[in-house]
C-alpha cells in the first residue's frame, strides 16, 4: 500500500513539474511572437519613412499620446527601438533554448516519456 501511494505522489509530482516546464516554454514562445511582431512593425515603419523628406511631419505615439514630429526626429528613435527589440528577441530565444535543454535533462534524469493521448 505504501509503495502504491508513494508511486502515485511521484507521478503527480512529475506531471506537475512537466506541466510547469511546458507552460513556461509556452509563455516564452508567446513573448517571442509578440516581440517579433513589434519588430516587424518597426521595420515596416522605417521602410515607409526612409524615402520621405527629412522635414516632412509625421506622428508618433508616445505613452498613449500622439505627438507630431519630423521624419528626421522619428527615424533615430525607431532605429534605437528596433535594435532594442532585436536584443530582447535574442535574449528570449536563448532563454527558451535554455529552458528546453533544462526540460530535456529533467526528462532524461527522471526517465519521463511523454504519452500523447
N, CA, C and O atoms as CSV, one atom per row, in Angstrom:
chain,resi,resn,atom,element,x,y,z
A,1,UNK,N,N,0.824,-1.194,0.000
A,1,UNK,CA,C,0.000,0.000,0.000
A,1,UNK,C,C,0.864,1.253,0.000
A,1,UNK,O,O,0.608,2.180,-0.768
A,2,UNK,N,N,1.883,1.291,0.851
A,2,UNK,CA,C,2.763,2.455,0.953
A,2,UNK,C,C,3.475,2.715,-0.371
A,2,UNK,O,O,3.621,3.866,-0.782
A,3,UNK,N,N,3.918,1.655,-1.035
A,3,UNK,CA,C,4.623,1.799,-2.303
A,3,UNK,C,C,3.690,2.394,-3.356
A,3,UNK,O,O,4.116,3.236,-4.147
A,4,UNK,N,N,2.440,1.975,-3.379
A,4,UNK,CA,C,1.487,2.490,-4.352
A,4,UNK,C,C,1.211,3.972,-4.124
A,4,UNK,O,O,1.140,4.743,-5.081
A,5,UNK,N,N,1.054,4.374,-2.871
A,5,UNK,CA,C,0.783,5.771,-2.542
A,5,UNK,C,C,1.972,6.637,-2.932
A,5,UNK,O,O,1.792,7.698,-3.530
A,6,UNK,N,N,3.181,6.200,-2.601
A,6,UNK,CA,C,4.389,6.943,-2.945
A,6,UNK,C,C,4.524,7.064,-4.457
A,6,UNK,O,O,4.867,8.128,-4.973
A,7,UNK,N,N,4.256,5.976,-5.162
A,7,UNK,CA,C,4.340,5.982,-6.618
A,7,UNK,C,C,3.316,6.954,-7.211
A,7,UNK,O,O,3.612,7.664,-8.172
A,8,UNK,N,N,2.140,6.980,-6.647
A,8,UNK,CA,C,1.102,7.896,-7.108
A,8,UNK,C,C,1.514,9.350,-6.891
A,8,UNK,O,O,1.331,10.190,-7.772
A,9,UNK,N,N,2.070,9.643,-5.717
A,9,UNK,CA,C,2.542,11.003,-5.436
A,9,UNK,C,C,3.680,11.391,-6.374
A,9,UNK,O,O,3.744,12.527,-6.843
A,10,UNK,N,N,4.573,10.448,-6.645
A,10,UNK,CA,C,5.693,10.713,-7.540
A,10,UNK,C,C,5.183,11.052,-8.943
A,10,UNK,O,O,5.658,11.997,-9.573
A,11,UNK,N,N,4.218,10.276,-9.420
A,11,UNK,CA,C,3.656,10.538,-10.752
A,11,UNK,C,C,3.001,11.914,-10.802
A,11,UNK,O,O,3.192,12.676,-11.750
A,12,UNK,N,N,2.231,12.212,-9.773
A,12,UNK,CA,C,1.556,13.507,-9.722
A,12,UNK,C,C,2.572,14.641,-9.700
A,12,UNK,O,O,2.404,15.649,-10.385
A,13,UNK,N,N,3.620,14.470,-8.913
A,13,UNK,CA,C,4.665,15.493,-8.821
A,13,UNK,C,C,5.376,15.663,-10.161
A,13,UNK,O,O,5.640,16.787,-10.587
A,14,UNK,N,N,5.682,14.557,-10.820
A,14,UNK,CA,C,6.340,14.626,-12.130
A,14,UNK,C,C,5.431,15.292,-13.162
A,14,UNK,O,O,5.891,16.088,-13.981
A,15,UNK,N,N,4.148,14.964,-13.119
A,15,UNK,CA,C,3.209,15.595,-14.049
A,15,UNK,C,C,3.131,17.098,-13.804
A,15,UNK,O,O,3.083,17.888,-14.747
A,16,UNK,N,N,3.119,17.480,-12.543
A,16,UNK,CA,C,3.064,18.896,-12.193
A,16,UNK,C,C,4.321,19.625,-12.678
A,16,UNK,O,O,4.231,20.718,-13.237
A,17,UNK,N,N,5.483,19.022,-12.464
A,17,UNK,CA,C,6.737,19.632,-12.920
A,17,UNK,C,C,6.760,19.741,-14.442
A,17,UNK,O,O,7.172,20.763,-14.991
A,18,UNK,N,N,6.316,18.681,-15.121
A,18,UNK,CA,C,6.292,18.699,-16.583
A,18,UNK,C,C,5.361,19.802,-17.091
A,18,UNK,O,O,5.706,20.538,-18.015
A,19,UNK,N,N,4.197,19.907,-16.487
A,19,UNK,CA,C,3.240,20.942,-16.876
A,19,UNK,C,C,3.827,22.329,-16.659
A,19,UNK,O,O,3.634,23.224,-17.481
A,20,UNK,N,N,4.534,22.505,-15.567
A,20,UNK,CA,C,5.174,23.792,-15.280
A,20,UNK,C,C,6.207,24.131,-16.352
A,20,UNK,O,O,6.249,25.261,-16.839
A,21,UNK,N,N,7.036,23.160,-16.718
A,21,UNK,CA,C,8.024,23.381,-17.782
A,21,UNK,C,C,7.327,23.772,-19.089
A,21,UNK,O,O,7.721,24.738,-19.743
A,22,UNK,N,N,6.296,23.022,-19.462
A,22,UNK,CA,C,5.615,23.283,-20.733
A,22,UNK,C,C,4.935,24.651,-20.725
A,22,UNK,O,O,4.963,25.364,-21.728
A,23,UNK,N,N,4.328,25.018,-19.607
A,23,UNK,CA,C,3.686,26.334,-19.517
A,23,UNK,C,C,4.710,27.454,-19.634
A,23,UNK,O,O,4.467,28.461,-20.298
A,24,UNK,N,N,5.855,27.274,-18.986
A,24,UNK,CA,C,6.917,28.276,-19.066
A,24,UNK,C,C,7.402,28.427,-20.505
A,24,UNK,O,O,7.577,29.544,-20.994
A,25,UNK,N,N,7.616,27.304,-21.178
A,25,UNK,CA,C,8.047,27.346,-22.579
A,25,UNK,C,C,6.994,28.029,-23.451
A,25,UNK,O,O,7.332,28.794,-24.354
A,26,UNK,N,N,5.738,27.757,-23.182
A,26,UNK,CA,C,4.662,28.368,-23.966
A,26,UNK,C,C,4.613,29.880,-23.741
A,26,UNK,O,O,4.394,30.640,-24.684
A,27,UNK,N,N,4.815,30.315,-22.504
A,27,UNK,CA,C,4.814,31.747,-22.205
A,27,UNK,C,C,5.975,32.457,-22.900
A,27,UNK,O,O,5.808,33.548,-23.444
A,28,UNK,N,N,7.147,31.830,-22.877
A,28,UNK,CA,C,8.313,32.426,-23.537
A,28,UNK,C,C,8.069,32.499,-25.044
A,28,UNK,O,O,8.392,33.500,-25.682
A,29,UNK,N,N,7.498,31.432,-25.607
A,29,UNK,CA,C,7.201,31.422,-27.047
A,29,UNK,C,C,6.209,32.527,-27.402
A,29,UNK,O,O,6.334,33.157,-28.453
A,30,UNK,N,N,5.233,32.764,-26.541
A,30,UNK,CA,C,4.260,33.836,-26.773
A,30,UNK,C,C,4.956,35.198,-26.764
A,30,UNK,O,O,4.677,36.049,-27.608
A,31,UNK,N,N,5.860,35.397,-25.807
A,31,UNK,CA,C,6.608,36.657,-25.740
A,31,UNK,C,C,7.459,36.838,-26.994
A,31,UNK,O,O,7.548,37.937,-27.542
A,32,UNK,N,N,8.083,35.750,-27.442
A,32,UNK,CA,C,8.898,35.811,-28.660
A,32,UNK,C,C,8.034,36.251,-29.838
A,32,UNK,O,O,8.444,37.102,-30.627
A,33,UNK,N,N,6.854,35.679,-29.958
A,33,UNK,CA,C,5.946,36.054,-31.041
A,33,UNK,C,C,5.545,37.519,-30.974
A,33,UNK,O,O,5.493,38.201,-31.997
A,34,UNK,N,N,5.262,38.002,-29.765
A,34,UNK,CA,C,4.877,39.409,-29.598
A,34,UNK,C,C,6.016,40.346,-29.995
A,34,UNK,O,O,5.799,41.341,-30.688
A,35,UNK,N,N,7.227,40.019,-29.552
A,35,UNK,CA,C,8.382,40.872,-29.856
A,35,UNK,C,C,8.694,40.825,-31.348
A,35,UNK,O,O,9.032,41.849,-31.942
A,36,UNK,N,N,8.582,39.643,-31.959
A,36,UNK,CA,C,8.806,39.537,-33.407
A,36,UNK,C,C,7.815,40.406,-34.174
A,36,UNK,O,O,8.186,41.078,-35.136
A,37,UNK,N,N,6.567,40.391,-33.749
A,37,UNK,CA,C,5.544,41.198,-34.417
A,37,UNK,C,C,5.857,42.686,-34.269
A,37,UNK,O,O,5.748,43.444,-35.233
A,38,UNK,N,N,6.241,43.096,-33.084
A,38,UNK,CA,C,6.566,44.504,-32.861
A,38,UNK,C,C,7.797,44.919,-33.669
A,38,UNK,O,O,7.839,46.019,-34.219
A,39,UNK,N,N,8.799,44.035,-33.740
A,39,UNK,CA,C,9.996,44.330,-34.526
A,39,UNK,C,C,9.646,44.464,-36.007
A,39,UNK,O,O,10.191,45.320,-36.704
A,40,UNK,N,N,8.744,43.624,-36.480
A,40,UNK,CA,C,8.316,43.698,-37.882
A,40,UNK,C,C,7.584,45.012,-38.154
A,40,UNK,O,O,7.755,45.610,-39.216
A,41,UNK,N,N,6.777,45.457,-37.206
A,41,UNK,CA,C,6.085,46.741,-37.361
A,41,UNK,C,C,7.089,47.890,-37.438
A,41,UNK,O,O,6.935,48.799,-38.254
A,42,UNK,N,N,8.110,47.852,-36.594
A,42,UNK,CA,C,9.149,48.888,-36.633
A,42,UNK,C,C,9.848,48.889,-37.991
A,42,UNK,O,O,10.126,49.944,-38.561
A,43,UNK,N,N,10.128,47.680,-38.500
A,43,UNK,CA,C,10.802,47.561,-39.791
A,43,UNK,C,C,9.944,48.170,-40.904
A,43,UNK,O,O,10.453,48.899,-41.755
A,44,UNK,N,N,8.659,47.872,-40.895
A,44,UNK,CA,C,7.762,48.414,-41.920
A,44,UNK,C,C,7.683,49.934,-41.851
A,44,UNK,O,O,7.689,50.605,-42.884
A,45,UNK,N,N,7.608,50.478,-40.647
A,45,UNK,CA,C,7.539,51.934,-40.498
A,45,UNK,C,C,8.833,52.570,-40.988
A,45,UNK,O,O,8.801,53.586,-41.683
A,46,UNK,N,N,9.972,51.980,-40.632
A,46,UNK,CA,C,11.258,52.522,-41.093
A,46,UNK,C,C,11.350,52.482,-42.617
A,46,UNK,O,O,11.823,53.435,-43.236
A,47,UNK,N,N,10.901,51.385,-43.222
A,47,UNK,CA,C,10.919,51.285,-44.682
A,47,UNK,C,C,10.001,52.324,-45.321
A,47,UNK,O,O,10.291,52.837,-46.402
A,48,UNK,N,N,8.906,52.628,-44.655
A,48,UNK,CA,C,7.966,53.622,-45.174
A,48,UNK,C,C,8.529,55.032,-45.049
A,48,UNK,O,O,8.382,55.841,-45.964
A,49,UNK,N,N,9.171,55.331,-43.924
A,49,UNK,CA,C,9.679,56.682,-43.677
A,49,UNK,C,C,10.994,56.973,-44.402
A,49,UNK,O,O,11.305,58.132,-44.676
A,50,UNK,N,N,11.754,55.947,-44.710
A,50,UNK,CA,C,13.093,56.126,-45.277
A,50,UNK,C,C,13.116,57.000,-46.535
A,50,UNK,O,O,13.952,57.900,-46.615
A,51,UNK,N,N,12.246,56.778,-47.513
A,51,UNK,CA,C,12.342,57.603,-48.729
A,51,UNK,C,C,11.744,59.008,-48.589
A,51,UNK,O,O,11.872,59.823,-49.503
A,52,UNK,N,N,11.103,59.296,-47.474
A,52,UNK,CA,C,10.442,60.596,-47.316
A,52,UNK,C,C,11.442,61.694,-46.975
A,52,UNK,O,O,12.503,61.412,-46.418
A,53,UNK,N,N,11.113,62.954,-47.304
A,53,UNK,CA,C,11.995,64.075,-46.948
A,53,UNK,C,C,12.111,64.205,-45.425
A,53,UNK,O,O,11.160,63.931,-44.692
A,54,UNK,N,N,13.276,64.623,-44.971
A,54,UNK,CA,C,13.558,64.699,-43.533
A,54,UNK,C,C,12.681,65.711,-42.809
A,54,UNK,O,O,12.407,65.551,-41.620
A,55,UNK,N,N,12.235,66.750,-43.513
A,55,UNK,CA,C,11.442,67.789,-42.843
A,55,UNK,C,C,9.932,67.520,-42.884
A,55,UNK,O,O,9.142,68.319,-42.383
A,56,UNK,N,N,9.545,66.408,-43.474
A,56,UNK,CA,C,8.111,66.080,-43.535
A,56,UNK,C,C,7.606,65.715,-42.140
A,56,UNK,O,O,8.279,65.020,-41.380
A,57,UNK,N,N,6.408,66.200,-41.824
A,57,UNK,CA,C,5.887,65.906,-40.493
A,57,UNK,C,C,5.285,64.501,-40.468
A,57,UNK,O,O,4.739,64.009,-41.456
A,58,UNK,N,N,5.409,63.889,-39.309
A,58,UNK,CA,C,4.798,62.585,-39.087
A,58,UNK,C,C,4.347,62.532,-37.630
A,58,UNK,O,O,4.676,63.410,-36.833
A,59,UNK,N,N,3.606,61.512,-37.303
A,59,UNK,CA,C,3.066,61.409,-35.952
A,59,UNK,C,C,3.565,60.128,-35.309
A,59,UNK,O,O,3.703,59.088,-35.953
A,60,UNK,N,N,3.831,60.242,-34.009
A,60,UNK,CA,C,4.372,59.111,-33.263
A,60,UNK,C,C,3.614,58.995,-31.952
A,60,UNK,O,O,3.337,59.993,-31.287
A,61,UNK,N,N,3.283,57.762,-31.591
A,61,UNK,CA,C,2.580,57.516,-30.337
A,61,UNK,C,C,3.615,57.317,-29.233
A,61,UNK,O,O,4.450,56.415,-29.300
A,62,UNK,N,N,3.545,58.176,-28.217
A,62,UNK,CA,C,4.448,58.076,-27.069
A,62,UNK,C,C,3.589,57.998,-25.813
A,62,UNK,O,O,2.901,58.956,-25.461
A,63,UNK,N,N,3.634,56.855,-25.141
A,63,UNK,CA,C,2.848,56.628,-23.918
A,63,UNK,C,C,1.373,56.971,-24.104
A,63,UNK,O,O,0.757,57.592,-23.238
A,64,UNK,N,N,0.821,56.567,-25.227
A,64,UNK,CA,C,-0.595,56.783,-25.474
A,64,UNK,C,C,-0.953,58.164,-25.986
A,64,UNK,O,O,-2.130,58.464,-26.182
A,65,UNK,N,N,0.047,59.013,-26.207
A,65,UNK,CA,C,-0.198,60.373,-26.697
A,65,UNK,C,C,0.384,60.488,-28.102
A,65,UNK,O,O,1.545,60.149,-28.329
A,66,UNK,N,N,-0.423,60.966,-29.036
A,66,UNK,CA,C,0.030,61.158,-30.406
A,66,UNK,C,C,0.788,62.479,-30.493
A,66,UNK,O,O,0.238,63.542,-30.207
A,67,UNK,N,N,2.061,62.401,-30.893
A,67,UNK,CA,C,2.939,63.568,-30.909
A,67,UNK,C,C,3.382,63.840,-32.345
A,67,UNK,O,O,3.728,62.918,-33.084
A,68,UNK,N,N,3.368,65.115,-32.729
A,68,UNK,CA,C,3.819,65.493,-34.067
A,68,UNK,C,C,5.326,65.699,-34.038
A,68,UNK,O,O,5.850,66.415,-33.186
A,69,UNK,N,N,6.011,65.068,-34.972
A,69,UNK,CA,C,7.460,65.181,-35.118
A,69,UNK,C,C,7.783,65.263,-36.603
A,69,UNK,O,O,6.890,65.246,-37.451
A,70,UNK,N,N,9.082,65.352,-36.902
A,70,UNK,CA,C,9.515,65.262,-38.295
A,70,UNK,C,C,10.110,63.880,-38.515
A,70,UNK,O,O,10.472,63.187,-37.564
A,71,UNK,N,N,10.205,63.494,-39.763
A,71,UNK,CA,C,10.798,62.207,-40.108
A,71,UNK,C,C,12.214,62.130,-39.549
A,71,UNK,O,O,12.641,61.088,-39.052
A,72,UNK,N,N,12.935,63.245,-39.636
A,72,UNK,CA,C,14.310,63.316,-39.144
A,72,UNK,C,C,14.390,62.991,-37.647
A,72,UNK,O,O,15.351,62.363,-37.203
A,73,UNK,N,N,13.398,63.409,-36.874
A,73,UNK,CA,C,13.386,63.150,-35.436
A,73,UNK,C,C,12.971,61.719,-35.101
A,73,UNK,O,O,13.455,61.133,-34.133
A,74,UNK,N,N,12.083,61.172,-35.901
A,74,UNK,CA,C,11.488,59.876,-35.581
A,74,UNK,C,C,12.387,58.702,-35.963
A,74,UNK,O,O,12.457,57.717,-35.228
A,75,UNK,N,N,13.069,58.791,-37.092
A,75,UNK,CA,C,13.864,57.658,-37.583
A,75,UNK,C,C,14.918,57.190,-36.571
A,75,UNK,O,O,15.009,55.985,-36.333
A,76,UNK,N,N,15.715,58.073,-35.965
A,76,UNK,CA,C,16.698,57.574,-34.992
A,76,UNK,C,C,16.048,56.858,-33.794
A,76,UNK,O,O,16.567,55.852,-33.310
A,77,UNK,N,N,14.928,57.380,-33.331
A,77,UNK,CA,C,14.238,56.739,-32.204
A,77,UNK,C,C,13.719,55.358,-32.602
A,77,UNK,O,O,13.808,54.407,-31.826
A,78,UNK,N,N,13.181,55.256,-33.808
A,78,UNK,CA,C,12.689,53.966,-34.289
A,78,UNK,C,C,13.822,52.958,-34.445
A,78,UNK,O,O,13.670,51.783,-34.109
A,79,UNK,N,N,14.960,53.427,-34.958
A,79,UNK,CA,C,16.107,52.525,-35.114
A,79,UNK,C,C,16.593,52.030,-33.753
A,79,UNK,O,O,16.916,50.853,-33.595
A,80,UNK,N,N,16.642,52.927,-32.780
A,80,UNK,CA,C,17.059,52.541,-31.431
A,80,UNK,C,C,16.090,51.514,-30.850
A,80,UNK,O,O,16.510,50.513,-30.270
A,81,UNK,N,N,14.796,51.768,-31.010
A,81,UNK,CA,C,13.794,50.825,-30.515
A,81,UNK,C,C,13.903,49.475,-31.218
A,81,UNK,O,O,13.787,48.430,-30.578
A,82,UNK,N,N,14.125,49.492,-32.534
A,82,UNK,CA,C,14.237,48.251,-33.301
A,82,UNK,C,C,15.448,47.440,-32.841
A,82,UNK,O,O,15.372,46.216,-32.725
A,83,UNK,N,N,16.561,48.121,-32.580
A,83,UNK,CA,C,17.755,47.427,-32.086
A,83,UNK,C,C,17.494,46.825,-30.707
A,83,UNK,O,O,17.919,45.707,-30.417
A,84,UNK,N,N,16.795,47.577,-29.865
A,84,UNK,CA,C,16.442,47.064,-28.541
A,84,UNK,C,C,15.546,45.837,-28.634
A,84,UNK,O,O,15.705,44.886,-27.868
A,85,UNK,N,N,14.611,45.860,-29.565
A,85,UNK,CA,C,13.728,44.712,-29.757
A,85,UNK,C,C,14.506,43.488,-30.234
A,85,UNK,O,O,14.218,42.367,-29.815
A,86,UNK,N,N,15.490,43.699,-31.108
A,86,UNK,CA,C,16.323,42.580,-31.567
A,86,UNK,C,C,17.079,41.963,-30.399
A,86,UNK,O,O,17.194,40.742,-30.289
A,87,UNK,N,N,17.590,42.823,-29.534
A,87,UNK,CA,C,18.329,42.346,-28.364
A,87,UNK,C,C,17.412,41.537,-27.440
A,87,UNK,O,O,17.779,40.461,-26.970
A,88,UNK,N,N,16.226,42.068,-27.191
A,88,UNK,CA,C,15.249,41.367,-26.348
A,88,UNK,C,C,14.870,40.034,-26.987
A,88,UNK,O,O,14.752,39.022,-26.296
A,89,UNK,N,N,14.680,40.032,-28.297
A,89,UNK,CA,C,14.318,38.813,-29.008
A,89,UNK,C,C,15.411,37.759,-28.872
A,89,UNK,O,O,15.122,36.591,-28.607
A,90,UNK,N,N,16.668,38.169,-29.052
A,90,UNK,CA,C,17.781,37.229,-28.896
A,90,UNK,C,C,17.834,36.668,-27.480
A,90,UNK,O,O,18.072,35.475,-27.293
A,91,UNK,N,N,17.612,37.523,-26.484
A,91,UNK,CA,C,17.613,37.068,-25.092
A,91,UNK,C,C,16.485,36.063,-24.842
A,91,UNK,O,O,16.684,35.057,-24.161
A,92,UNK,N,N,15.309,36.340,-25.392
A,92,UNK,CA,C,14.179,35.429,-25.208
A,92,UNK,C,C,14.424,34.085,-25.890
A,92,UNK,O,O,14.066,33.039,-25.348
A,93,UNK,N,N,15.028,34.110,-27.068
A,93,UNK,CA,C,15.330,32.859,-27.772
A,93,UNK,C,C,16.330,32.037,-26.960
A,93,UNK,O,O,16.178,30.822,-26.836
A,94,UNK,N,N,17.352,32.695,-26.408
A,94,UNK,CA,C,18.318,31.985,-25.561
A,94,UNK,C,C,17.635,31.413,-24.325
A,94,UNK,O,O,17.904,30.281,-23.921
A,95,UNK,N,N,16.752,32.207,-23.731
A,95,UNK,CA,C,16.018,31.760,-22.551
A,95,UNK,C,C,15.165,30.531,-22.894
A,95,UNK,O,O,15.101,29.579,-22.115
A,96,UNK,N,N,14.521,30.558,-24.047
A,96,UNK,CA,C,13.701,29.427,-24.485
A,96,UNK,C,C,14.564,28.182,-24.681
A,96,UNK,O,O,14.210,27.093,-24.230
A,97,UNK,N,N,15.698,28.356,-25.356
A,97,UNK,CA,C,16.582,27.219,-25.603
A,97,UNK,C,C,17.106,26.634,-24.294
A,97,UNK,O,O,17.166,25.415,-24.137
A,98,UNK,N,N,17.484,27.503,-23.352
A,98,UNK,CA,C,17.974,27.025,-22.059
A,98,UNK,C,C,16.893,26.252,-21.311
A,98,UNK,O,O,17.166,25.202,-20.729
A,99,UNK,N,N,15.669,26.769,-21.326
A,99,UNK,CA,C,14.564,26.094,-20.638
A,99,UNK,C,C,14.254,24.767,-21.313
A,99,UNK,O,O,13.932,23.790,-20.637
A,100,UNK,N,N,14.348,24.721,-22.644
A,100,UNK,CA,C,14.108,23.468,-23.367
A,100,UNK,C,C,15.179,22.435,-23.017
A,100,UNK,O,O,14.869,21.260,-22.814
A,101,UNK,N,N,16.443,22.875,-22.946
A,101,UNK,CA,C,17.525,21.972,-22.549
A,101,UNK,C,C,17.312,21.476,-21.121
A,101,UNK,O,O,17.530,20.302,-20.821
A,102,UNK,N,N,16.886,22.381,-20.250
A,102,UNK,CA,C,16.608,22.011,-18.862
A,102,UNK,C,C,15.499,20.956,-18.805
A,102,UNK,O,O,15.594,19.994,-18.043
A,103,UNK,N,N,14.454,21.137,-19.609
A,103,UNK,CA,C,13.361,20.159,-19.667
A,103,UNK,C,C,13.866,18.818,-20.183
A,103,UNK,O,O,13.505,17.774,-19.640
A,104,UNK,N,N,14.691,18.830,-21.218
A,104,UNK,CA,C,15.225,17.582,-21.768
A,104,UNK,C,C,16.070,16.841,-20.735
A,104,UNK,O,O,15.958,15.622,-20.601
A,105,UNK,N,N,16.914,17.570,-20.005
A,105,UNK,CA,C,17.729,16.946,-18.952
A,105,UNK,C,C,16.842,16.378,-17.851
A,105,UNK,O,O,17.087,15.282,-17.348
A,106,UNK,N,N,15.813,17.131,-17.484
A,106,UNK,CA,C,14.893,16.690,-16.440
A,106,UNK,C,C,14.182,15.411,-16.871
A,106,UNK,O,O,14.033,14.481,-16.078
A,107,UNK,N,N,13.737,15.365,-18.147
A,107,UNK,CA,C,13.057,14.170,-18.650
A,107,UNK,C,C,13.991,12.967,-18.637
A,107,UNK,O,O,13.583,11.860,-18.286
A,108,UNK,N,N,15.240,13.187,-19.019
A,108,UNK,CA,C,16.203,12.092,-19.032
A,108,UNK,C,C,16.503,11.625,-17.603
A,108,UNK,O,O,16.546,10.425,-17.332
A,109,UNK,N,N,16.706,12.575,-16.702
A,109,UNK,CA,C,17.037,12.259,-15.305
A,109,UNK,C,C,15.913,11.461,-14.637
A,109,UNK,O,O,16.173,10.514,-13.895
A,110,UNK,N,N,14.668,11.851,-14.903
A,110,UNK,CA,C,13.523,11.206,-14.262
A,110,UNK,C,C,12.891,10.112,-15.121
A,110,UNK,O,O,11.838,9.572,-14.781
A,111,UNK,N,N,13.545,9.794,-16.231
A,111,UNK,CA,C,13.066,8.755,-17.138
A,111,UNK,C,C,11.605,9.006,-17.532
A,111,UNK,O,O,10.764,8.110,-17.454
A,112,UNK,N,N,11.326,10.226,-17.952
A,112,UNK,CA,C,9.972,10.621,-18.324
A,112,UNK,C,C,9.807,10.476,-19.829
A,112,UNK,O,O,10.620,10.966,-20.614
A,113,UNK,N,N,8.739,9.796,-20.210
A,113,UNK,CA,C,8.385,9.682,-21.619
A,113,UNK,C,C,6.995,10.269,-21.789
A,113,UNK,O,O,6.066,9.895,-21.073
A,114,UNK,N,N,6.854,11.173,-22.720
A,114,UNK,CA,C,5.581,11.849,-22.930
A,114,UNK,C,C,4.684,10.956,-23.776
A,114,UNK,O,O,5.077,10.482,-24.841
A,115,UNK,N,N,3.479,10.741,-23.281
A,115,UNK,CA,C,2.498,9.922,-23.991
A,115,UNK,C,C,1.403,10.849,-24.490
A,115,UNK,O,O,0.733,11.514,-23.700
A,116,UNK,N,N,1.225,10.889,-25.801
A,116,UNK,CA,C,0.176,11.720,-26.393
A,116,UNK,C,C,-1.129,10.940,-26.375
A,116,UNK,O,O,-1.168,9.774,-26.768
A,117,UNK,N,N,-2.186,11.577,-25.925
A,117,UNK,CA,C,-3.476,10.872,-25.889
A,117,UNK,C,C,-4.445,11.448,-26.889
A,117,UNK,O,O,-5.577,10.975,-26.994
